[in-house]
Amino acid sequence: GTDDVGFISQLVDTLQSRYAIDTNRIYATGHSNGGMMCYRLATELSEKIAAVAISSATMVRNYPFTPKRPVPIIHFHSYKDQNVPYYGGEIMGVVPPVHSPPVDSIISIWSDFDQCRTHDTIHKSPEYNEIVFNKGICDSQVNLYVTYDGGHAWPGGNPGNGPDSDTPSKVINANYLLWKFFQQYTLYCTTTGIKEIDQQQFLLIYPNPVYSSFTLQLPPIGAYEVCIYDAAMKKIKHLTNCHDLIEFNSTDMLPGFYILEATSDRKVLRAKFIKVKD
């Protein structure tokens, strides 16, 4: 009897009324039961959610399947997941028992609804498989990553503290992949948010617009020299020997437009972002 969808819808409305957020770029992601919630949001709140990312979940429905628009979806799973089995079966730890539909059947439902015209196996190896259903309405895609390692855990994340916690997959990083996926989509097809200057998809800044702090994610191919320039191309920050994730405190930066440049011995990557009032 709890109206979860109604609560999240009101939460979105509250955030929109209080903060200068891009209402075309609201996304949802969840693990396990949270992933099932995301499938429900894609079904019942598609007019507010631009895209969803699901980990170790399936779509268990006792509600109508009535999305109002095609929803891009990225799904992460492990063949070793015993809590929510990839091939379907009883979900562990749920009373009364709940049957889990096979993941590929859920992917098929959504790729059909999004009217994806083609599908390709992008990656197939002893480590993981990546299958992409694409060329749907508004260029929507349904992406599926299935790993041979890990279990019922967030891929690329930290192990849980519980005695029964599964080891996360080490061959993919869900955080990285879902943000790269989300950046392609807005609520109404066309891109309205900030895009990288040279379309380098591996240099990620989030959140963007920036408030008091932000995170820079670098490709894992060595050390970088990172510089930030203001709109007049004046260098205001300079870091050396940077790797992976970097947390920036931006309270000393004035509101406005900035360019971030990351230089390694292999390439130069650039991205733009906007700093707004804290």
C-alpha positions as CSV (number, residue, x, y, z in Angstrom):
1,G,0.0,0.0,0.0
2,T,3.0,2.3,-0.1
3,D,3.0,4.7,-3.1
4,D,6.8,4.5,-3.9
5,V,6.4,6.0,-7.4
6,G,4.2,8.8,-6.1
7,F,6.9,9.6,-3.5
8,I,9.7,9.7,-6.0
9,S,7.6,11.8,-8.4
10,Q,7.0,14.4,-5.6
11,L,10.7,14.3,-4.7
12,V,11.6,15.2,-8.3
13,D,9.0,18.0,-8.3
14,T,10.5,19.3,-5.0
15,L,14.0,19.3,-6.3
16,Q,12.9,21.1,-9.5
17,S,11.2,23.8,-7.4
18,R,14.2,24.4,-5.1
19,Y,17.2,24.0,-7.3
20,A,18.3,25.0,-10.8
21,I,18.6,21.4,-12.1
22,D,18.3,20.3,-15.7
23,T,14.8,18.7,-15.7
24,N,15.6,16.9,-19.0
25,R,18.4,15.0,-17.3
26,I,17.0,13.2,-14.4
27,Y,18.1,9.6,-14.1
28,A,17.6,6.6,-11.8
29,T,19.9,3.8,-10.8
30,G,19.6,1.0,-8.3
31,H,20.9,-2.3,-7.2
32,S,18.9,-5.5,-6.4
33,N,15.5,-4.3,-5.1
34,G,16.5,-0.8,-6.1
35,G,17.0,-2.0,-9.6
36,M,13.5,-3.4,-9.6
37,M,12.3,0.0,-8.4
38,C,14.1,1.6,-11.4
39,Y,12.3,-0.7,-13.8
40,R,9.1,0.4,-12.2
41,L,10.1,4.1,-12.6
42,A,10.9,3.5,-16.2
43,T,7.4,2.0,-16.6
44,E,5.3,4.4,-14.5
45,L,7.4,7.6,-14.4
46,S,8.9,7.7,-17.9
47,E,7.7,11.3,-18.4
48,K,10.2,12.4,-15.7
49,I,13.1,9.9,-15.9
50,A,15.4,10.2,-18.9
51,A,17.2,6.8,-18.5
52,V,17.8,4.1,-15.9
53,A,20.6,1.9,-14.9
54,I,20.0,-1.5,-13.2
55,S,22.3,-3.8,-11.3
56,S,21.6,-7.4,-10.2
57,A,17.8,-7.1,-10.6
58,T,14.9,-8.0,-12.8
59,M,11.5,-6.7,-13.5
60,V,8.9,-8.3,-11.2
61,R,5.5,-6.7,-12.0
62,N,2.1,-6.5,-10.4
63,Y,1.5,-3.2,-12.1
64,P,0.5,-2.3,-15.7
65,F,3.3,-2.0,-18.3
66,T,2.4,1.5,-19.6
67,P,5.6,3.6,-20.3
68,K,4.7,6.9,-22.0
69,R,8.0,7.1,-24.0
70,P,11.0,4.9,-24.9
71,V,13.4,4.6,-22.0
72,P,17.1,3.9,-22.6
73,I,18.3,1.2,-20.2
74,I,21.7,-0.1,-19.1
75,H,21.7,-3.4,-17.1
76,F,24.5,-5.1,-15.2
77,H,24.3,-8.7,-14.0
78,S,26.5,-11.6,-13.1
79,Y,26.0,-15.2,-14.3
80,K,27.0,-16.2,-10.7
81,D,24.2,-14.1,-9.1
82,Q,22.3,-16.5,-6.9
83,N,20.0,-13.9,-5.2
84,V,18.4,-12.8,-8.5
85,P,19.4,-15.5,-10.9
86,Y,20.2,-14.4,-14.4
87,Y,18.3,-17.3,-16.0
88,G,15.3,-16.8,-13.7
89,G,14.2,-18.6,-10.6
90,E,13.2,-17.9,-7.0
91,I,14.6,-14.7,-5.5
92,M,16.5,-15.4,-2.3
93,G,15.5,-13.9,1.0
94,V,12.0,-12.9,0.0
95,V,8.9,-14.1,2.0
96,P,6.6,-15.2,0.5
97,P,8.6,-16.5,-2.4
98,V,8.8,-14.4,-5.6
99,H,9.8,-15.8,-9.0
100,S,12.4,-13.9,-10.9
101,P,11.9,-13.7,-14.7
102,P,15.0,-14.3,-16.8
103,V,17.0,-11.1,-17.4
104,D,17.2,-11.6,-21.2
105,S,13.3,-11.8,-21.3
106,I,13.1,-8.4,-19.6
107,I,15.8,-7.0,-21.9
108,S,13.7,-8.3,-24.9
109,I,10.5,-6.6,-23.6
110,W,12.2,-3.2,-23.3
111,S,14.2,-3.4,-26.6
112,D,10.9,-4.3,-28.3
113,F,9.1,-1.4,-26.6
114,D,11.9,1.0,-27.5
115,Q,11.6,-0.4,-31.1
116,C,15.3,-1.1,-31.3
117,R,16.0,-2.3,-34.9
118,T,19.3,-4.0,-34.4
119,H,21.3,-5.7,-31.8
120,D,25.0,-6.5,-31.6
121,T,27.3,-8.5,-29.4
122,I,29.9,-5.7,-28.7
123,H,32.1,-7.7,-26.5
124,K,32.3,-11.5,-25.9
125,S,35.1,-13.0,-23.7
126,P,35.6,-15.3,-20.7
127,E,35.3,-12.2,-18.5
128,Y,32.1,-10.6,-19.7
129,N,29.6,-10.2,-22.5
130,E,28.2,-6.9,-23.7
131,I,25.1,-6.9,-25.9
132,V,23.6,-3.7,-27.3
133,F,20.1,-3.3,-28.7
134,N,20.1,0.0,-30.6
135,K,18.6,2.3,-33.3
136,G,15.4,2.6,-31.3
137,I,13.0,5.6,-31.1
138,C,15.0,8.7,-30.4
139,D,18.2,6.6,-30.8
140,S,17.3,4.8,-27.6
141,Q,19.4,1.8,-26.6
142,V,19.1,-1.2,-24.2
143,N,22.6,-2.2,-23.1
144,L,23.3,-5.5,-21.2
145,Y,26.6,-6.4,-19.4
146,V,26.8,-9.9,-18.0
147,T,30.0,-10.9,-16.1
148,Y,31.4,-14.3,-15.3
149,D,32.9,-13.1,-12.0
150,G,31.3,-11.3,-9.1
151,G,27.8,-12.1,-7.9
152,H,25.0,-10.2,-6.3
153,A,27.1,-7.0,-5.9
154,W,27.7,-3.6,-7.6
155,P,30.3,-4.2,-10.4
156,G,33.5,-2.3,-9.7
157,G,32.3,-1.4,-6.2
158,N,33.6,-2.2,-2.8
159,P,32.8,-5.5,-1.1
160,G,29.9,-5.5,1.4
161,N,30.5,-5.8,5.1
162,G,28.0,-8.6,5.7
163,P,29.1,-12.3,6.1
164,D,26.9,-13.2,3.1
165,S,28.0,-10.4,0.8
166,D,29.1,-11.3,-2.7
167,T,32.4,-10.1,-4.2
168,P,31.8,-7.4,-6.9
169,S,32.8,-7.9,-10.4
170,K,36.3,-6.6,-11.2
171,V,36.1,-6.7,-15.0
172,I,33.7,-3.8,-15.4
173,N,32.9,-0.6,-13.5
174,A,29.2,0.2,-13.3
175,N,29.7,3.8,-12.1
176,Y,31.8,4.6,-15.1
177,L,29.7,2.8,-17.7
178,L,26.3,4.1,-16.5
179,W,27.5,7.8,-16.5
180,K,28.9,7.4,-20.0
181,F,25.6,5.9,-21.0
182,F,23.4,8.6,-19.3
183,Q,25.3,11.4,-20.9
184,Q,23.8,10.4,-24.3
185,Y,20.2,10.9,-23.3
186,T,17.8,13.6,-22.3
187,L,14.0,13.3,-21.7
188,Y,13.1,14.6,-25.2
189,C,15.7,12.9,-27.4
190,T,18.0,15.9,-28.2
191,T,21.0,16.6,-26.0
192,T,20.5,19.7,-23.9
193,G,23.2,19.3,-21.2
194,I,26.9,20.1,-21.3
195,K,28.9,17.9,-23.6
196,E,32.7,17.5,-23.8
197,I,34.4,19.9,-26.2
198,D,36.0,17.3,-28.3
199,Q,33.4,14.6,-27.6
200,Q,35.9,12.6,-25.6
201,Q,33.7,10.2,-23.8
202,F,36.3,9.0,-21.3
203,L,36.8,12.3,-19.4
204,L,33.9,12.7,-17.0
205,I,33.0,15.6,-14.7
206,Y,30.1,15.2,-12.3
207,P,27.9,16.8,-11.2
208,N,27.8,19.3,-14.0
209,P,26.8,22.1,-13.3
210,V,29.2,22.3,-10.4
211,Y,28.4,23.6,-6.9
212,S,30.9,23.4,-4.0
213,S,32.7,20.3,-5.3
214,F,32.9,18.0,-8.2
215,T,34.6,14.7,-9.3
216,L,36.8,14.2,-12.3
217,Q,37.1,10.7,-13.6
218,L,40.2,10.0,-15.8
219,P,40.8,7.0,-18.1
220,P,43.0,4.4,-16.4
221,I,46.0,4.7,-18.7
222,G,48.6,6.4,-16.6
223,A,49.3,9.7,-14.9
224,Y,47.9,13.0,-16.0
225,E,48.6,16.7,-15.6
226,V,45.3,18.5,-15.0
227,C,44.7,22.2,-15.5
228,I,41.5,24.2,-15.2
229,Y,41.1,27.5,-17.1
230,D,38.4,30.2,-16.7
231,A,36.5,31.7,-19.6
232,A,39.5,34.1,-20.3
233,M,41.8,31.0,-20.5
234,K,43.5,32.0,-17.3
235,K,44.9,28.9,-15.5
236,I,43.3,28.8,-12.1
237,K,44.2,25.2,-10.9
238,H,47.1,22.9,-11.8
239,L,47.7,19.3,-10.5
240,T,50.3,16.8,-11.5
241,N,50.5,13.0,-11.3
242,C,46.7,12.5,-11.3
243,H,45.1,9.1,-11.5
244,D,41.5,7.8,-11.7
245,L,39.1,9.8,-9.5
246,I,39.9,13.3,-8.3
247,E,37.8,15.3,-5.9
248,F,37.9,19.0,-6.4
249,N,36.8,21.7,-3.9
250,S,35.4,24.5,-6.0
251,T,34.2,26.9,-3.3
252,D,37.0,29.3,-4.3
253,M,35.9,29.4,-7.9
254,L,33.6,32.1,-9.2
255,P,30.3,31.2,-11.0
256,G,30.9,30.9,-14.7
257,F,32.3,28.8,-17.6
258,Y,35.5,26.7,-17.2
259,I,37.6,24.3,-19.3
260,L,39.4,21.3,-17.8
261,E,42.4,19.9,-19.6
262,A,44.0,16.5,-18.8
263,T,47.3,15.7,-20.5
264,S,49.1,12.4,-20.5
265,D,52.0,11.0,-22.5
266,R,49.3,9.5,-24.9
267,K,46.7,12.2,-25.4
268,V,45.1,15.5,-24.4
269,L,41.5,15.4,-23.2
270,R,39.3,18.5,-22.6
271,A,35.9,19.0,-21.1
272,K,33.9,22.1,-20.2
273,F,31.7,22.7,-17.1
274,I,29.8,25.4,-15.5
275,K,30.2,26.6,-11.9
276,V,27.1,27.9,-10.2
277,K,26.5,29.6,-6.9
278,D,27.0,27.3,-3.9
